[in-house]
Amino acid sequence: MLATHHTWNRWWIVFAAMLGLIVGQGSINVFAASVFLKPVAQELGFGRGHISTAIGLSSVVTALMVPFFGRLVDVFGVRPMLLWSITLFALATAAMSFLTASTAILYLLFAISGVTAVGQTPTAYCKVITAWFDRQRGLALGLALAAVGLGTALIPQLSNALIGHFGWRMGYVGLSIAIFGLAFLPVALFVREPTMPEAARSPNSAREIAALPGIGFAEAIRTWRYWAMTLTFFFAATAINGSLIHVVPLLTDRGIPASVAIGALSAAGLALIGGRIIAGYCIDKIFAPYIGVLFLLTPMVGIALLATGLGNVVVGTVLLGLGIGAEIDLMSFIISRYFGIRFFGALHGFMFAPVLLGNAVGASVLGWCFQLLHSYTPGFALFEVLLAIACMLIMTLGRYRYPAMPETAPGHLVQV
């Protein structure tokens, strides 16, 4: 309960965020797109390389737009920005049903989808949860962000069913309906930012923004801590996601049946969900950089298992899933503890953009490593070095600047 005894139950915010993130940018524009790839290519005559490039273009555009969206969220508030973005994203997804055999149209529609998907990244959802929660902030973030893993598992299955029953064109329309139902409606019904007496919110006036706890955006990005965090999560995304994308071809190259390889990847998805909830719970109680090191060491072991072929391959992929599961929880949490919430949206957006780029960089590095050297081993060795550097960087952050407030502190959230 809040100190003001307001009857609003803030856990509805977490519930709405969970539903919204099931149909997030990654679920729709990456994992669902991979299911649509083959039928679209067959009907329209595209090479798989063309569609893969379009999918990558969509992610790059989203990465470029996230920092600006985060700043708009700080100025205009979470709910209105989310509602506009979700509406446009649903329309952009439905517009995919109009794809023609033109490469220009293909790239244009995927680029538009990337722009409109910016609200369906974790930035805005993390901001509103951070505003409502203090002592249980990690757990709330972990529960909400676990839905990204759930979407990774469910949306490809939904896409496959829609294509099987209605064809790929109506399949895109079906996805747009899912986006509206799972994201727009819960946000419209449940997402709200606390008023100033309840907690720090993301208001419209410069005077109100200045009253929030936290340092200025320009001041924050000039600190070494900000860039240490950014490099940490960029290196983690590059190594972990880059490895996961190549798990299935790696294992099948070794003679492992495709069904087992796909099952190993599914196990990583389940581990992602568990990693987010476990990390979220732990960072409320244990110094977050310690938890960060733990969840960076697990993928180091996982990569070693995959590179050497020693041990159970499922264990290796599960350890990778645990690592990527904790990543965004930690990023959101430590931004609020070291920089406050005054410019959380902009800071989160600028830090999340390199994470999205890291996904593409890691996959490309490992792919070219195999193509040129006929082995993943040198790429895996590089990833181990990057994760080791990330461990060292996160341990340089020092004490929190904005630790959780005591239960009885006036003007802050008081939790039961």
N, C-alpha and C positions, 0 to 999 in steps of 0.2 A: 504494500500500500504506500502511496505517496504521503509526504509530510502533510499535505493539504487535505488528506482523506478523500481525495477525489475518487469517484466510483469507477472510473475507467480502468479496465484491466489491460495493462500494457502487454500482456502475453498475446493478445489478439494481433498486435503489430508483428510479432514473431511468426504467428500462423499465416498472416497475409504475405509476409516476406517469403516464407517457405513455398507457398503456392505459386507466387510470382516467379521465383527462381527455378521452379521446375521447368518453366518455359522460357528460360533465360537465353542469353545470346549464344552460349556454347551449345546448349541442347538443340536449338533450332538451326543456327547458322553453321554449325560444324557437324554435330553428330547426326541430326536429321538429314542435313544436306548430303552426307555420305551415303545414306540409304537411297536418296533420290538420284544419286549420280548415275548409276547404270541405266535405269529406265529413261532418264532424260537424254543421256548420251546416245542410246540406241534409237530413240524416236527422232531426235533432231540432228543426228549425225555429228555431234561434237566428239572430239577425242577426250579421253578421261583427263588428259593434261589440261585442257581448256577449262573444264569444270573445276578441277582441283585448284587451278590458278584463281578462278573466280571465288571459290570458298576462301582461299588465302587472302584475296583482296578484301573481302568482306571483313575479316578479322583485323587486317591492318587499318582499314578505315575506322572501325570501332575503336581501336587503340588510339588513333589520332584524335578522335572526338571526345573520349572519356574525360580528359582534363578540363575541357571547356564545359562539358555537361556538369561535372562536379562543381565548378564555380557557379553555374546557373542555379544549381540546387541550393548552394549557400545563400544566394541572393533572393530567389523566388520561393524557396521551400520545396520539400520533398514531394508532397502529394500532387500539386499541379504539374510539376515537371514529369513525374512518373506517368500520370494519366495521359498527357500529350504524347510522350514517347511510346507508351504501350499501344495507344490507338494507331499511331503511324507505323509501328512495327507490325501490327496485325495486318494493316492494309498493304504494307510492303511485301509481307509473306504471301498474302492472297494474290498480289500482282505477279508473283512467280508463275502463276498458272497461265500467264500470257507470253511465256518465253517462246521465241521463234528460233529459227536456225541461224540467226545473226549473232556473231561473236560479240559485237558491240552491245547489242541488247542484253546478252548474257552478263557481261561485265557491269553494265549500267545498273541492272536490277539487283545484282549482288552488292554493288557499292551502295545503292540506296538502302538496301536491307541492313548493311553495316552501319550506316549513319543512324537509322531509326532504332537499331538494337542497343544503342548506347545506354538507354534507361534500364535495360534488362541485364546489365552487368551488376555486380554486387554493390557498387558505390552508393547509390541512393538508399538502398535498403539498409546497408551498414550504418549510414549516417543517422537514420531515424531510430534504429535500435540503440545506437550509442547515446543518443539524446535521452532516451527513456530509461536506460539501465546504467548502473554504476557498479555496485558490488557483484552483480550477477551478469555483467556485460559479456564476459567470455562465453558463458554457457548460452546466453541468448544468441550471440553471434554464431556459435557452433551449431545450434539447432537450425537456425535459418539457413546457413550456408551448406548444411548437409543436404539440402534440397537440390543443390546443383548436381550432386552425385546421383540423387534419385532421378532427376531429369535426364541425366546421361544414360541411365538404365531404361527408363520408361519411354522417352520420346522416340528413340529409334524403333521400338516395338510398335508404338502407335503409328508411326510413319509407314512402316511395312504393312500394317493392317489396312490403312487408308489406301495405299497404292494397290494392294491386292483386291480390294473391294470396289474402288471407285476410279482407279487410274491416278497417275502422278499429278495431273492438273488439278483435279478435285482434291487430291491429297494435300496440296498446298493450301487450298481453301479450308480444308478441315483443320490444318495446323493453325491457321489464322483464328478460327473459332476457338480453338483450345487456348491460344494466347489471350484472347479477350476474356474467356470464362475464368481461367486460372490466375490471370494477372490483373486485368482491369477491374473486374468486379470486387475482388478482395481489397485491392488498394483503395477503391472508391468507398467501400464500406468501413474498413478498419484502420487504414493508415492515417494518422494525424500526428502532428508534432505537439509536444507539451507546451503549454503556455509558460510565460516567464516565471510566475510563482511556482509552477510545478517543477520545471527543469529548464535547462538551457535549450532553446529551440533555434531554428534557422530562419530568422525573421527577414523582413524586407528592408528595414531602414538601417543606415550605416550606424546610427546611434545604438540600436539594439544589438547589432553584430558586435560592436566594440565592447558591449557589456558581457559577452559570453566568455567563459574561461578558455584560455588558449592564447598562443602567440600569433602574430600576423603571418600571412602567407609568405610574403617576401622575406621576412625574418627566418621563417622555418626552412625555406629552401636554400638559405645561405649557410645552414648549419651542417657540420660533417655528419651528424646523426642521420639527417634526412637522406643523404647520399649513401651512407652505410646501409640503411634499411633498403633503399631502392636497389642497390647492387645485390644485396642478400637475396631479395625475392626474384630479381631478374635471373641470377645464377641458378636459384632453385627451380624456377619454371623451365629454364633452358635444359637443365640436366634431367629433371624428373619427367616433365611432359614429353621432351624429346625422346626419352627412352621408352615411355609407354606407347607412343605412336608406332614404334617399330617392334613392339613385343611380338605381335602375331607373325610378321614375316621372319623375324629372328628365330622363333621357335620352330616354325614350319621348315625353315632351311635346315634345321638340325634333325629333321625327320619326325618331329612330333606332330601327331594328327591335328588338323585344323580345329576340330571340335575341342581338343584339350587346350590349344593355344587361345581360342576365343574364351573358353572357360576361365583361363588364367587372367585374361583381361577383365572379365566380368568380376572376378574376385577382387581385382584392384579397385573396381568401381565401388564395391561394397566396403572395402577398406577405406576408401575416400570418405564415405559417409561416417564410418566409425571414427576415423582420424579427426574429423571436424568436431564431432561431439566430445570426444575425449580431450582434445586440445583445448576446446572452449571451456570445459569444466576445470581443467587443470590450471589455466592461466589466471583464473580468478583467485587461486590459492597459492600458486608458486610463481616466482619471478619469471616473467614471460620469456626473456632470452634463454633461460635454462631449458624451458620447454621447446624453444626454437631449435636449440642444439640437438636435443633428443630426436626431434622430427626431421632434422637434416642428416643425422647419423643413420637413421633407418633406411632411407633410400640409398645411402652409400653402400650399405651392406647388400641391399637388393640389386644394385647395379653390379656389384662384385659377383654375386651369384649368377646373374644373367651372362656376364662377360666370360666367366670361367667355365660355366656349365656345371659347376659343382652344386650339390644340394638340390632341393625341390624348386622347380621353376615357378610354381604357384606361390611359394613363399617369397621369392624374389619380387614378383609383381605385386603381391600384397604389401610388401615393405615400401615399394614405390607409391602405391595408393595411399598408404598412411601418411607419407611425407607430403604429397600434394594436397591431401585432405586438411592438413593443419595450416597450410600456407596463408590463405586469405583470412582465416580467423586471426592468426598472429599479426598480420599486416594491419588489419582494422583495429585490433586492440592496442597495439603499440603506438599507432598514430595518435590515438586518443590519450594515451598515458604520457607521451613525450611532447606532444604539441597541443593538446587540448582539443576542443570541439568547435572553436570559433570558425575555422576554415577547414573543417574536416572533409567536406565534399571535394574541394579543390585539391587538397593534399592527397586524399585517397585516389582521386582520378589521375593525378600526375604520377602516382606511384603504381597504380594498376596498369597503366598503359605499357610500361616496360614488361610487365608480367605477360600481357597478351603477345607482345612482340617476342618474348622469350620462348613462347610455345612454338612460334614459327621458326625461330633461329635454331632451337634444339633439334626439331625434326629435320631441318635442312642440313645441319652439320652432320648428323648421323647418316642421313641419306647419301650425301655426297662422299662421306667417308667410305661407305660401303661400295658406292659406284666406282670410286677411283682406286681404292685399296683392296676391295673385295673382302673387307673385314670390318666389323663394328668395333673391334677392340680398341683402336686408337681413339675413337670418339668417346667410348666409355671411360678411358683413362683421363681424357680431358674433363669429362663430367665429374669424375671423382675429385679432381683438383678444384673445380669450381665450387663444389659442395663444401670442401674443406675450407676454402677461402670464405664462403658464406658463414660457416660456423665461427670463424675468427671475427668476422665483421659484426655479427649480432652480439657477440660478447663484449664489444667495445662501447655499448650504448650507455651503460651506467644506470644510475638511479632514475626512477620515474620522476618526471617534472609535475605530473598531475595524477597522483595516486588516488585510489578509491577513497571517498570521504567517509568518516565515521557515521554511524547510523543517526546520530543526534545532531549532525552539523546542519545549521539552519540554511534554508535556500537550496538544499540539494536533495536528491532522491533518497528516500528512506525506504528500505526494502524489508519485506517480511521473510 
